[in-house]
Amino acid sequence: KKPAEKNAVTNGTKETPPKSISELHMTIMHRQRRVMVTGRVNEEMAKSVVAQLLYLESVSATEPVTLIINSGGGSVTDGLAIVDAMGVVSYPIRTVAVGRACSMAAIILSCGAQGKRLVAPNARVMLHQPSHGLSGTTSDILISAAEAERTRARLVGIVAKQTGRSAEEVQRLMDRDQHFSADESVRFGIADDVLTSKFGSFLEHGQTNNGMAETREQATTKDSKESEDKSTKRKKSSSSSSSSGSPL
């Protein structure tokens, strides 16, 4: 008699147990369809994020994926690789900024699906023009400067498209570091809403509001409805007491 299989079997294939804590964490995140964009945006991070996005596409081309962003930015080319991957997958991508989403990370935040770009209440968002360390011969510097200008124009175009603002306005704003609070980032159009108290539940279970955290607008609407319901109940109770008169 063969010994019982130790590995779980999923869809006809063996599911190998995680070999480390980081691998276990990655497995859990994939099951919840979440991808972390944390730390410096570089080749290693872009390679990991793009691979995860493509893998999740093979699992389901319709279920949403959430990118949780906490990054100070980094390489423009590596960040654009992530943006391009976000654009080619079929499923909608929710972006959530926690801590900070600066520079290239802010652009990744803005490229989430419209209506699904969220910012934690204490998160900071920052936009600016890309910086370049130019060196070499005069000819090389001129070539690099022209490429730097094309890159800047490309980033301005992306932000303008995602925020609904003119390229001229975005270019003026990005000439210097521009910092946004959560509310300011929503007003500018980088994000769509600010997360409220259900954020912790969202990170833990991902089941609130059809897989999304409750937004400030939804919380306000719900509070308003609850107040109206209470007021209606009080009026009905008062009307009932008046019609019945005093007890004998």
C-alpha positions, 0 to 999 in steps of 0.5 A: 500500500502506497503511503498517503501523499503529503502534498495537497492536490489542486486542479490535478496537480500537486501543490508544493508546500512553501519552503520559507516564510516569504514564500508562504506570504507570497502564496497567501497574497496570490490567493487573495489576488494582491501584489505588494509594490514596496521599496525602491522601484528597480529592475528586481521589483519590476521583474517580480511585480510584472511576473505576479501580474502575468501569473494572476492573469493565467489564474483568472482573467476577470477577478480584480487584483489589488496593488498595495503601494508603499514606495518612494519611487525609483527607476522610470524605465522599471516603473513603466514596465509595471505600468505597461503590464498593468495595461495589458492584463485583462482584469481590473487593477485596484491600487491602494497607497499606504505610507507613501507613493512618491515619484514613479510610485505615484504614477503607478497609483494613478494607473489603477482602474478608474474608481478603484484608486484609493489612498490611506488617510495618512498616506503621502503622494508626491509627483515631480519631474524625473532626474538624470545624471548626465555625463560623457562627451558633449554629443552624448550629453545632448543625446541623453538630454533629448531622451530625458525630455522625451521621458519627462513628456511621457510621464506628463502625458500619463499623469494628464490622462489619468487625472483628466488635467491638461498636459500644461498644468501637469508639467507646471506642477511637476517642475518641482516636488509636489506633495499631496495629502490623501484628500489633495491627491483625490482632488487632483485626480491621482486617486479616486477616494480615501479609505476609512476605518474598514481599511484594516478589515480590507487588508486582513480579509479583502471581503468588505464592499465586494473585495474593497475597503469602504471609502469615505464617500460610501461611509458618509452615505451609509451614516446619512442613511442610518440617520434618516432611518433613525429619524423615520423610526422616531417619527413613526413612534411619536405618531403611534403614541399620539394616536393611541392616547394616554392609557386608562 
